[in-house]
Each structure stands twice: as C-alpha cells, then as structure tokens.
Amino acid sequence: MLTIKKDFFLIFATYFEKTMKEFSKEVYLKWYEEMTMWRRFEDKCRSLYLKQKIRGFLHLYNGQEAIPAGFTHAMDLTKDSMITAYRCHIHPMAMGVDPKRIMAELCGKATGTSKGMGGSMHIFSKEHRFYGGHGIVGGQIPLGAGIAFADKYFDRKAVNICFMGDGAVRQGSLHETFNMAMNWKLPVVFVCENNGYAMGTSVKRTANHEDIYKLGLGYEMPCLPIDAMDPEKVAEAAYEAIERARRGDGPTFIEARTYRYRGHSMSDAEPYRTKEEVAQYKLEDPIEIVKSRLLENNWATEQELEAIDEKSREFVEECIEFMESSPYPDASQVYDFIYSQPDYPFIDKLEN
C-alpha cells in the first residue's frame, strides 16, 4: 500500500498555500465527471481491442486517473504543455483534446488526432500543446526538456510537464537530460508515474533502491514522492513544482506513486502479481476517493453522482458512434506529411 511521509512534501509547501486554486465543490465534481469518463473510455477501448477494431498495442490507464486530474488543475492550460510515453489516451483529454477524435485515432480513422496514422501510442495535439504519445521507452524525456528550452528561449513563461514510467528511468537519456535541465534551469517538471512494475518487472528487481525520486539528488534537483492515488495531493505538489519552474528556478522531479489495475498492455497475462494485490490497491481507487469526499462534504448526493455516471456512459457511446461513422484514411494519404527537400546536401554523392 502507498505510504508517503509528509516530511518530503513540507519542504515544498511554502509557496502554493497563498495562490493555490481552492479544492472546491466545482473542482471535485469536475474531477469526478472527468475521471469516471476516462475510466469508461479505457474499458471501452479494451472491448474494442478484443473485437479487433483497435489494432497493434493498447496500454490502459485504469487506476492512474488522479495524476492528470491533479496536474491539469495546477497547470496554466493556456500556455503550459505536456508530453508522455505510450500510455497516452487520458493525458490529452485532460489537456482539452476531444475524446471523440482520440477514439477515432485509436481505430485508425481519418478524423483521429493524427488522421488515423498514429494509433494508440501516438496521440498528438499541437492546438492543446500535447506533444505525444511516444513509443520509444524514455524517448520523450529529452524532448520534454527541449520543449522547455524553447519556452525559456522565447520567454513564454510556460512550463512543460514531462511524464515517464518507472521503466523509463533506467534509460541513460534521463541522466543526460536531468544534467542539462538543471544546468540551464529549464522550466520543466519531470514526473515518473511509478505504477510498480514497468512492463512486468517490479521496481525492486531493477535497481538497488526503490525510491525513484532520489535519482534527482545526484543533480541537486528538487525531488519528492507523492501519493498519486489522490488528485488533491497530486495538485498540491504539481503546483509548487510548476511555479518553481515558471519563476526560473529550474526543474523538479516528482515520483507519482500509483497503481495500474490492468496489465502493461493487452498481451500482459500479469504473472508477476496476485489478484489479491490488485484488489487491495482498488481500496485506494482514486475515483472512489473523489466520490467519498463529495459525499462527506455534502457536495453531491448518490443520485447526483449516479447521474454523472450515466452521463459518462452516454458520452463514451457517442465517442464510439463518432468513430464508427468516420472514414478510414484514403490510401493516397500515405504520401502526405513527408518532408522532401530536392536539393538536400550530399544526395548527389550518395547517388554516385
């Protein structure tokens, strides 16, 4: 079970208390509506995959919904950006991308976010500053720092949120990126979504230590672990890290300790954990945490929450209807979006 010492957070808790947006009734109702829709969206994707309407790989986000909910609460969505790995359906929704277009992309339809050419692992939206969706493990880490470099160079006062999984922190590019980001004080927040098993190997079997956040200590980068099953705790830590970056003080490394209820992908038989373990973590379901606070504070009744649940179900069905009615890309599209430069240097040498 998740046990986070408050001491790790207190050293970061001096700035956001004055300016952090209130965790109001409206915020919790928004979280509940979004998170229940996200969960149903992913469950429906699983069904579509089994029906072979979604092909290739499919990585579901069930159990981790508190992370994008908390981060987008703390972000300035008019200018901040986000980049992540291949478990990437929910992050763009949190950034404002139309879930219908994401569903279409998953099924290879022309109305998708990448016109049906990216699929599950390559959701992208320049409009909403969501820069992927990357299938290469750890490939997004230096790219996130690159986006932050551009933000600093052009003085946009924007911050990039760079997500990665616990498996990706073993990549050498993380260390190169951390070193450069600290040296140049880049406005980026690095976030490890530690769901415990990477593809199927527990954290304790892949390193001499289990506290992933401590990787930031070697670069004197502010770093901390958070209970990422609670969107409020996520938002608090995210806000301080984001504002620190926006002030020009450089990056922060957050280890978001979470848990995925589904396997790594649809081909994962999950031999590395027991059903009892999964059931135990479901007692900390982030959706249930939000629901219980709504009820405890008399911000909603059971009937009102049931109405939200029904609204989520109906919307996901609308996403499927949109996808089903959308065309597949024309075969000629395979030649679109390709860079071509007739006078590219050295071409003549290659040809001769």
Secondary structure, 3 states (H helix, E strand, C coil): CCCCCHHHHHCCCCCHHHHCCCCCHHHHHHHHHHHHHHHHHHHHHHHHHHCCCCCCCCCCCCCCCHHHHHHHHHCCCCCCEEECCCCCCHHHHHHCCCHHHHHHHHCCCCCCCCCCCCCCCCCCECCCCECCCCCCCCCHHHHHHHHHHHHHHCCCCCCEEEEEECCHHHCHHHHHHHHHHHHCCCCEEEEEEECCCCCCCCHHHCCCCCCHHHHHHHHCCCEEEEECCCHHHHHHHHHHHHHHHHCCCCCEEEEEECCCCCCCCCCCCCCCCCHHHHHHHHHHCHHHHHHHHHHHCCCCCHHHHHHHHHHHHHHHHHHHHHHHHCCCCCHHHHHCCCCCCCCCCCHHHHHC
